[in-house]
Amino acid sequence: MRARNLVLFAFTALLLPGCAPHAKLLVWRPAEEEIQGVNKLVILDLDGEEPYGRIARGALEAQFAENRHYTLVDPAVLGPARSIKNGEGTTDVSAALAAAKSAGVDAILTGQVVSYKVDDAEQRDSHVSFGESTGKGKGASFSAFGIGIDNNHTITREASVSLTVKLLDVHSQQVIAVRESSHHVVAQQVNGEGALPARERVLTELLTTCAKDVVALIAPHYVPADVTLAWQYYGNGTDDVSRGNELAKQGDWPGAAASWEAALKLNPASHAALHNLAVAAEARHDFPTAIRNLNKAMASYPSTLYHETQKRIKDEQVLYLAASRQVDAKRSAPSLVQNQAAPQEMPASFETPVRLPPAE
């Protein structure tokens, strides 16, 4: 009886949600703002304390170049207008818009670096504790009194980056999108224990996050999503399902799909393989195949996980189609600027190196 209970306990533990394998995939999201008629984009140095405006521009250029929704134009085409400052020390937007129109640019992105800093605060304190103990031994009683002193040295590192940006239509000279993005991090080290992030590294990471927020405002974009995979606990194809799960966790979705297909050949009734093949189809944005495989899995075993996956895939399909419509609208819409200048290559002197991903 005890052995049987142990077997049942082990089997039940395998079914717990916490045991389910997880993997990451990229999902497509539409831009938060509907931007029409913009193809060629110039990003200006942001206003603010130097050199942070140039650094922020470099981070924005890197993220927009990776996104590839807009054609980035070298701000050098604007000539002196790109560095003109008014009496308050900020960019002369009117001059920049006029120069951008002459250069055949559709929109300019400008703004301000509100915060770009990292500060350390140190605190030293002592804590005095008192203690007393009593006891008996060999017919006699005794008491003891003690004083303890704890010295603590705490370093608190707080970093913050905050940007405000606006997208201006060169043709109408109107603001068509605005975003304020702020991110910060706080870390502590007490008596030498605990990791403090490197100052420049944490600022770079925060700035990159702010730049991604700006991209999400005006361009369709990818974001990572966590997905849950299904287990197969026994029967033919179990090893192939497990192998596919491991490959998916490593990001190898084609390899994972091949393993789950192999499991399905050995065991056509494997609802776990069908569910995971649905997720693999979602990863490559093949939503009809994903829904078809998932319906087969649910017909065999309508688990809670499968229902949750079905809802997520249908929601992702709606968002994917919305992002696709934005891309199609950009391709078919004429530029807002009538006189188009020949596009210029991005120079290698940008503040942040840019590596374009390979074409799919």
Contacts in CASP RR format, 6 or more apart in sequence:
PFRMAT RR
TARGET T0000
AUTHOR 0000-0000-0000
METHOD contacts of the structure
MODEL  1
MRARNLVLFAFTALLLPGCAPHAKLLVWRPAEEEIQGVNKLVILDLDGEE
PYGRIARGALEAQFAENRHYTLVDPAVLGPARSIKNGEGTTDVSAALAAA
KSAGVDAILTGQVVSYKVDDAEQRDSHVSFGESTGKGKGASFSAFGIGID
NNHTITREASVSLTVKLLDVHSQQVIAVRESSHHVVAQQVNGEGALPARE
RVLTELLTTCAKDVVALIAPHYVPADVTLAWQYYGNGTDDVSRGNELAKQ
GDWPGAAASWEAALKLNPASHAALHNLAVAAEARHDFPTAIRNLNKAMAS
YPSTLYHETQKRIKDEQVLYLAASRQVDAKRSAPSLVQNQAAPQEMPASF
ETPVRLPPAE
11 233 0 8 1.000
13 19 0 8 1.000
14 231 0 8 1.000
14 233 0 8 1.000
17 228 0 8 1.000
17 305 0 8 1.000
19 231 0 8 1.000
20 228 0 8 1.000
20 229 0 8 1.000
20 230 0 8 1.000
20 231 0 8 1.000
20 305 0 8 1.000
21 228 0 8 1.000
21 229 0 8 1.000
21 231 0 8 1.000
21 245 0 8 1.000
21 246 0 8 1.000
21 248 0 8 1.000
21 249 0 8 1.000
22 226 0 8 1.000
22 227 0 8 1.000
22 228 0 8 1.000
22 229 0 8 1.000
22 249 0 8 1.000
23 226 0 8 1.000
23 227 0 8 1.000
23 229 0 8 1.000
23 245 0 8 1.000
23 248 0 8 1.000
23 249 0 8 1.000
23 251 0 8 1.000
23 256 0 8 1.000
23 279 0 8 1.000
24 224 0 8 1.000
24 225 0 8 1.000
24 226 0 8 1.000
24 227 0 8 1.000
24 251 0 8 1.000
25 224 0 8 1.000
25 225 0 8 1.000
25 227 0 8 1.000
25 251 0 8 1.000
25 253 0 8 1.000
25 279 0 8 1.000
25 282 0 8 1.000
25 283 0 8 1.000
26 222 0 8 1.000
26 223 0 8 1.000
26 224 0 8 1.000
26 225 0 8 1.000
26 283 0 8 1.000
27 222 0 8 1.000
27 223 0 8 1.000
27 224 0 8 1.000
27 225 0 8 1.000
27 316 0 8 1.000
27 319 0 8 1.000
27 320 0 8 1.000
28 220 0 8 1.000
28 221 0 8 1.000
28 222 0 8 1.000
28 285 0 8 1.000
28 319 0 8 1.000
28 320 0 8 1.000
28 323 0 8 1.000
28 324 0 8 1.000
29 216 0 8 1.000
29 220 0 8 1.000
29 221 0 8 1.000
29 222 0 8 1.000
29 223 0 8 1.000
29 319 0 8 1.000
29 323 0 8 1.000
30 220 0 8 1.000
30 319 0 8 1.000
30 322 0 8 1.000
30 323 0 8 1.000
30 325 0 8 1.000
30 326 0 8 1.000
31 216 0 8 1.000
31 217 0 8 1.000
31 218 0 8 1.000
31 219 0 8 1.000
31 220 0 8 1.000
31 221 0 8 1.000
31 323 0 8 1.000
31 326 0 8 1.000
32 216 0 8 1.000
32 217 0 8 1.000
32 218 0 8 1.000
33 176 0 8 1.000
33 177 0 8 1.000
33 217 0 8 1.000
33 218 0 8 1.000
34 326 0 8 1.000
35 167 0 8 1.000
35 176 0 8 1.000
35 177 0 8 1.000
35 218 0 8 1.000
35 219 0 8 1.000
35 326 0 8 1.000
35 330 0 8 1.000
36 329 0 8 1.000
36 330 0 8 1.000
36 333 0 8 1.000
37 106 0 8 1.000
37 330 0 8 1.000
37 333 0 8 1.000
37 334 0 8 1.000
37 335 0 8 1.000
37 336 0 8 1.000
38 70 0 8 1.000
38 106 0 8 1.000
38 107 0 8 1.000
38 167 0 8 1.000
38 169 0 8 1.000
38 176 0 8 1.000
38 218 0 8 1.000
38 330 0 8 1.000
38 335 0 8 1.000
38 336 0 8 1.000
39 70 0 8 1.000
39 71 0 8 1.000
39 106 0 8 1.000
39 330 0 8 1.000
39 335 0 8 1.000
40 70 0 8 1.000
40 71 0 8 1.000
40 73 0 8 1.000
40 104 0 8 1.000
40 105 0 8 1.000
40 106 0 8 1.000
40 107 0 8 1.000
40 335 0 8 1.000
40 337 0 8 1.000
40 340 0 8 1.000
40 343 0 8 1.000
41 64 0 8 1.000
41 70 0 8 1.000
41 71 0 8 1.000
41 72 0 8 1.000
41 73 0 8 1.000
41 105 0 8 1.000
41 106 0 8 1.000
41 107 0 8 1.000
41 108 0 8 1.000
41 109 0 8 1.000
42 72 0 8 1.000
42 73 0 8 1.000
42 74 0 8 1.000
42 75 0 8 1.000
42 77 0 8 1.000
42 78 0 8 1.000
42 100 0 8 1.000
42 103 0 8 1.000
42 105 0 8 1.000
42 107 0 8 1.000
42 108 0 8 1.000
42 109 0 8 1.000
43 57 0 8 1.000
43 58 0 8 1.000
43 60 0 8 1.000
43 61 0 8 1.000
43 64 0 8 1.000
43 72 0 8 1.000
43 75 0 8 1.000
43 108 0 8 1.000
43 109 0 8 1.000
43 110 0 8 1.000
44 57 0 8 1.000
44 75 0 8 1.000
44 78 0 8 1.000
44 82 0 8 1.000
44 91 0 8 1.000
44 96 0 8 1.000
44 108 0 8 1.000
44 109 0 8 1.000
44 110 0 8 1.000
44 111 0 8 1.000
45 53 0 8 1.000
45 54 0 8 1.000
45 56 0 8 1.000
45 57 0 8 1.000
45 75 0 8 1.000
45 82 0 8 1.000
45 83 0 8 1.000
45 91 0 8 1.000
46 52 0 8 1.000
46 53 0 8 1.000
46 56 0 8 1.000
46 57 0 8 1.000
46 110 0 8 1.000
46 111 0 8 1.000
46 112 0 8 1.000
46 113 0 8 1.000
46 163 0 8 1.000
46 165 0 8 1.000
47 53 0 8 1.000
47 89 0 8 1.000
47 90 0 8 1.000
47 91 0 8 1.000
47 110 0 8 1.000
47 111 0 8 1.000
47 112 0 8 1.000
47 113 0 8 1.000
48 112 0 8 1.000
48 113 0 8 1.000
49 113 0 8 1.000
49 116 0 8 1.000
52 113 0 8 1.000
52 116 0 8 1.000
53 113 0 8 1.000
54 351 0 8 1.000
55 116 0 8 1.000
55 207 0 8 1.000
55 351 0 8 1.000
55 352 0 8 1.000
56 113 0 8 1.000
56 116 0 8 1.000
56 163 0 8 1.000
56 207 0 8 1.000
56 210 0 8 1.000
56 211 0 8 1.000
57 75 0 8 1.000
57 351 0 8 1.000
58 350 0 8 1.000
58 351 0 8 1.000
58 352 0 8 1.000
59 204 0 8 1.000
59 207 0 8 1.000
59 208 0 8 1.000
59 210 0 8 1.000
59 211 0 8 1.000
59 351 0 8 1.000
59 352 0 8 1.000
60 109 0 8 1.000
60 165 0 8 1.000
60 211 0 8 1.000
60 214 0 8 1.000
61 72 0 8 1.000
61 346 0 8 1.000
61 350 0 8 1.000
61 351 0 8 1.000
61 352 0 8 1.000
61 354 0 8 1.000
62 208 0 8 1.000
62 211 0 8 1.000
62 350 0 8 1.000
62 352 0 8 1.000
62 353 0 8 1.000
62 354 0 8 1.000
63 208 0 8 1.000
63 211 0 8 1.000
63 212 0 8 1.000
63 214 0 8 1.000
63 215 0 8 1.000
64 70 0 8 1.000
64 72 0 8 1.000
64 215 0 8 1.000
64 219 0 8 1.000
65 72 0 8 1.000
65 346 0 8 1.000
65 354 0 8 1.000
65 356 0 8 1.000
66 354 0 8 1.000
66 355 0 8 1.000
66 356 0 8 1.000
66 357 0 8 1.000
67 215 0 8 1.000
67 219 0 8 1.000
67 221 0 8 1.000
68 356 0 8 1.000
68 357 0 8 1.000
69 219 0 8 1.000
69 220 0 8 1.000
69 221 0 8 1.000
69 327 0 8 1.000
69 330 0 8 1.000
70 219 0 8 1.000
71 343 0 8 1.000
72 346 0 8 1.000
73 103 0 8 1.000
73 105 0 8 1.000
73 343 0 8 1.000
73 344 0 8 1.000
74 344 0 8 1.000
74 345 0 8 1.000
74 346 0 8 1.000
74 347 0 8 1.000
75 82 0 8 1.000
76 82 0 8 1.000
76 344 0 8 1.000
76 347 0 8 1.000
77 99 0 8 1.000
77 103 0 8 1.000
77 105 0 8 1.000
77 341 0 8 1.000
77 344 0 8 1.000
78 96 0 8 1.000
78 99 0 8 1.000
78 100 0 8 1.000
78 103 0 8 1.000
78 105 0 8 1.000
79 99 0 8 1.000
81 92 0 8 1.000
81 95 0 8 1.000
81 96 0 8 1.000
81 98 0 8 1.000
81 99 0 8 1.000
82 91 0 8 1.000
82 96 0 8 1.000
82 99 0 8 1.000
84 91 0 8 1.000
84 92 0 8 1.000
84 95 0 8 1.000
84 96 0 8 1.000
85 91 0 8 1.000
85 92 0 8 1.000
86 92 0 8 1.000
90 112 0 8 1.000
91 110 0 8 1.000
91 111 0 8 1.000
93 108 0 8 1.000
93 110 0 8 1.000
93 168 0 8 1.000
94 173 0 8 1.000
96 108 0 8 1.000
96 110 0 8 1.000
97 108 0 8 1.000
97 168 0 8 1.000
97 170 0 8 1.000
97 173 0 8 1.000
100 107 0 8 1.000
100 108 0 8 1.000
100 170 0 8 1.000
101 170 0 8 1.000
101 171 0 8 1.000
101 337 0 8 1.000
103 341 0 8 1.000
104 170 0 8 1.000
104 335 0 8 1.000
104 337 0 8 1.000
104 339 0 8 1.000
104 340 0 8 1.000
104 341 0 8 1.000
105 170 0 8 1.000
105 337 0 8 1.000
105 341 0 8 1.000
106 169 0 8 1.000
106 170 0 8 1.000
106 171 0 8 1.000
106 335 0 8 1.000
106 336 0 8 1.000
106 337 0 8 1.000
107 167 0 8 1.000
107 168 0 8 1.000
107 169 0 8 1.000
107 170 0 8 1.000
107 176 0 8 1.000
107 336 0 8 1.000
108 167 0 8 1.000
108 168 0 8 1.000
108 170 0 8 1.000
109 165 0 8 1.000
109 166 0 8 1.000
109 167 0 8 1.000
109 168 0 8 1.000
109 214 0 8 1.000
110 165 0 8 1.000
110 166 0 8 1.000
110 168 0 8 1.000
111 163 0 8 1.000
111 164 0 8 1.000
111 165 0 8 1.000
111 166 0 8 1.000
112 163 0 8 1.000
112 164 0 8 1.000
113 162 0 8 1.000
113 163 0 8 1.000
114 162 0 8 1.000
114 163 0 8 1.000
114 164 0 8 1.000
114 180 0 8 1.000
114 182 0 8 1.000
115 160 0 8 1.000
115 161 0 8 1.000
115 162 0 8 1.000
115 182 0 8 1.000
116 160 0 8 1.000
116 161 0 8 1.000
116 162 0 8 1.000
116 203 0 8 1.000
116 207 0 8 1.000
117 159 0 8 1.000
117 160 0 8 1.000
117 203 0 8 1.000
118 157 0 8 1.000
118 158 0 8 1.000
118 159 0 8 1.000
118 160 0 8 1.000
118 199 0 8 1.000
118 202 0 8 1.000
118 203 0 8 1.000
119 157 0 8 1.000
119 158 0 8 1.000
119 159 0 8 1.000
120 155 0 8 1.000
120 156 0 8 1.000
120 157 0 8 1.000
121 155 0 8 1.000
121 156 0 8 1.000
121 158 0 8 1.000
122 153 0 8 1.000
122 154 0 8 1.000
122 155 0 8 1.000
122 156 0 8 1.000
123 152 0 8 1.000
123 153 0 8 1.000
123 154 0 8 1.000
123 156 0 8 1.000
124 151 0 8 1.000
124 152 0 8 1.000
124 153 0 8 1.000
124 154 0 8 1.000
125 151 0 8 1.000
125 152 0 8 1.000
125 154 0 8 1.000
126 149 0 8 1.000
126 150 0 8 1.000
126 151 0 8 1.000
126 152 0 8 1.000
127 149 0 8 1.000
127 150 0 8 1.000
127 152 0 8 1.000
128 147 0 8 1.000
128 148 0 8 1.000
128 149 0 8 1.000
129 147 0 8 1.000
129 148 0 8 1.000
129 149 0 8 1.000
129 150 0 8 1.000
130 145 0 8 1.000
130 146 0 8 1.000
130 147 0 8 1.000
130 148 0 8 1.000
131 145 0 8 1.000
131 146 0 8 1.000
131 147 0 8 1.000
132 143 0 8 1.000
132 144 0 8 1.000
132 145 0 8 1.000
132 146 0 8 1.000
133 143 0 8 1.000
133 144 0 8 1.000
134 141 0 8 1.000
134 142 0 8 1.000
134 143 0 8 1.000
134 144 0 8 1.000
135 141 0 8 1.000
135 142 0 8 1.000
135 143 0 8 1.000
136 142 0 8 1.000
152 190 0 8 1.000
152 191 0 8 1.000
153 190 0 8 1.000
153 191 0 8 1.000
153 192 0 8 1.000
154 188 0 8 1.000
154 189 0 8 1.000
154 190 0 8 1.000
154 191 0 8 1.000
155 188 0 8 1.000
155 189 0 8 1.000
155 196 0 8 1.000
156 186 0 8 1.000
156 187 0 8 1.000
156 188 0 8 1.000
157 186 0 8 1.000
157 187 0 8 1.000
157 188 0 8 1.000
157 189 0 8 1.000
157 196 0 8 1.000
157 197 0 8 1.000
157 199 0 8 1.000
157 202 0 8 1.000
158 184 0 8 1.000
158 185 0 8 1.000
158 186 0 8 1.000
159 184 0 8 1.000
159 185 0 8 1.000
159 197 0 8 1.000
159 199 0 8 1.000
159 202 0 8 1.000
159 203 0 8 1.000
159 206 0 8 1.000
160 182 0 8 1.000
160 183 0 8 1.000
160 184 0 8 1.000
160 185 0 8 1.000
160 206 0 8 1.000
161 182 0 8 1.000
161 183 0 8 1.000
161 184 0 8 1.000
161 203 0 8 1.000
161 206 0 8 1.000
161 207 0 8 1.000
161 209 0 8 1.000
161 210 0 8 1.000
162 180 0 8 1.000
162 181 0 8 1.000
162 182 0 8 1.000
162 183 0 8 1.000
162 210 0 8 1.000
163 180 0 8 1.000
163 181 0 8 1.000
163 182 0 8 1.000
163 207 0 8 1.000
163 210 0 8 1.000
163 211 0 8 1.000
163 214 0 8 1.000
164 178 0 8 1.000
164 179 0 8 1.000
164 180 0 8 1.000
164 181 0 8 1.000
165 178 0 8 1.000
165 179 0 8 1.000
165 180 0 8 1.000
165 181 0 8 1.000
165 214 0 8 1.000
166 175 0 8 1.000
166 177 0 8 1.000
166 178 0 8 1.000
166 179 0 8 1.000
167 175 0 8 1.000
167 176 0 8 1.000
167 177 0 8 1.000
167 178 0 8 1.000
167 217 0 8 1.000
167 218 0 8 1.000
168 174 0 8 1.000
168 175 0 8 1.000
168 176 0 8 1.000
169 175 0 8 1.000
169 176 0 8 1.000
169 336 0 8 1.000
170 336 0 8 1.000
170 337 0 8 1.000
171 336 0 8 1.000
171 337 0 8 1.000
172 336 0 8 1.000
177 217 0 8 1.000
177 218 0 8 1.000
179 213 0 8 1.000
179 214 0 8 1.000
179 217 0 8 1.000
181 209 0 8 1.000
181 210 0 8 1.000
181 213 0 8 1.000
181 214 0 8 1.000
182 210 0 8 1.000
183 206 0 8 1.000
183 209 0 8 1.000
183 210 0 8 1.000
184 206 0 8 1.000
185 197 0 8 1.000
185 202 0 8 1.000
185 206 0 8 1.000
187 194 0 8 1.000
187 195 0 8 1.000
187 196 0 8 1.000
187 197 0 8 1.000
188 194 0 8 1.000
188 196 0 8 1.000
189 195 0 8 1.000
189 196 0 8 1.000
197 205 0 8 1.000
212 221 0 8 1.000
215 221 0 8 1.000
216 223 0 8 1.000
220 323 0 8 1.000
220 324 0 8 1.000
220 326 0 8 1.000
220 327 0 8 1.000
221 323 0 8 1.000
225 316 0 8 1.000
227 279 0 8 1.000
227 282 0 8 1.000
227 309 0 8 1.000
227 312 0 8 1.000
228 305 0 8 1.000
228 308 0 8 1.000
228 309 0 8 1.000
229 245 0 8 1.000
229 248 0 8 1.000
229 275 0 8 1.000
229 276 0 8 1.000
229 279 0 8 1.000
230 241 0 8 1.000
230 271 0 8 1.000
230 272 0 8 1.000
230 275 0 8 1.000
230 276 0 8 1.000
230 297 0 8 1.000
230 303 0 8 1.000
230 305 0 8 1.000
230 306 0 8 1.000
231 241 0 8 1.000
231 242 0 8 1.000
231 245 0 8 1.000
231 272 0 8 1.000
232 238 0 8 1.000
232 241 0 8 1.000
232 242 0 8 1.000
232 263 0 8 1.000
232 267 0 8 1.000
232 270 0 8 1.000
232 272 0 8 1.000
232 273 0 8 1.000
235 267 0 8 1.000
236 263 0 8 1.000
236 266 0 8 1.000
236 267 0 8 1.000
236 270 0 8 1.000
237 262 0 8 1.000
237 263 0 8 1.000
237 266 0 8 1.000
237 267 0 8 1.000
237 270 0 8 1.000
237 273 0 8 1.000
238 263 0 8 1.000
240 259 0 8 1.000
240 260 0 8 1.000
240 262 0 8 1.000
240 263 0 8 1.000
240 266 0 8 1.000
240 273 0 8 1.000
241 259 0 8 1.000
241 260 0 8 1.000
241 263 0 8 1.000
241 270 0 8 1.000
241 272 0 8 1.000
241 273 0 8 1.000
241 276 0 8 1.000
243 259 0 8 1.000
244 255 0 8 1.000
244 256 0 8 1.000
244 259 0 8 1.000
244 260 0 8 1.000
244 276 0 8 1.000
245 256 0 8 1.000
245 276 0 8 1.000
247 253 0 8 1.000
247 255 0 8 1.000
247 256 0 8 1.000
247 259 0 8 1.000
248 256 0 8 1.000
248 276 0 8 1.000
248 279 0 8 1.000
248 280 0 8 1.000
253 280 0 8 1.000
253 283 0 8 1.000
253 284 0 8 1.000
256 276 0 8 1.000
256 280 0 8 1.000
257 277 0 8 1.000
257 280 0 8 1.000
257 281 0 8 1.000
260 273 0 8 1.000
260 276 0 8 1.000
260 277 0 8 1.000
260 280 0 8 1.000
261 273 0 8 1.000
261 277 0 8 1.000
263 270 0 8 1.000
263 272 0 8 1.000
263 273 0 8 1.000
264 270 0 8 1.000
264 273 0 8 1.000
264 274 0 8 1.000
264 277 0 8 1.000
267 273 0 8 1.000
269 300 0 8 1.000
271 296 0 8 1.000
271 297 0 8 1.000
271 298 0 8 1.000
271 300 0 8 1.000
271 301 0 8 1.000
271 303 0 8 1.000
271 306 0 8 1.000
272 297 0 8 1.000
274 293 0 8 1.000
274 294 0 8 1.000
274 296 0 8 1.000
274 297 0 8 1.000
274 300 0 8 1.000
275 293 0 8 1.000
275 294 0 8 1.000
275 297 0 8 1.000
275 305 0 8 1.000
275 306 0 8 1.000
275 309 0 8 1.000
277 293 0 8 1.000
278 289 0 8 1.000
278 290 0 8 1.000
278 291 0 8 1.000
278 292 0 8 1.000
278 293 0 8 1.000
278 294 0 8 1.000
278 297 0 8 1.000
278 309 0 8 1.000
278 313 0 8 1.000
279 290 0 8 1.000
279 309 0 8 1.000
281 287 0 8 1.000
281 289 0 8 1.000
281 290 0 8 1.000
281 293 0 8 1.000
282 290 0 8 1.000
282 313 0 8 1.000
282 316 0 8 1.000
285 320 0 8 1.000
287 313 0 8 1.000
287 316 0 8 1.000
287 317 0 8 1.000
287 320 0 8 1.000
290 313 0 8 1.000
291 310 0 8 1.000
291 313 0 8 1.000
291 314 0 8 1.000
291 317 0 8 1.000
294 306 0 8 1.000
294 309 0 8 1.000
294 310 0 8 1.000
294 313 0 8 1.000
297 306 0 8 1.000
298 306 0 8 1.000
298 307 0 8 1.000
298 310 0 8 1.000
346 354 0 8 1.000
END
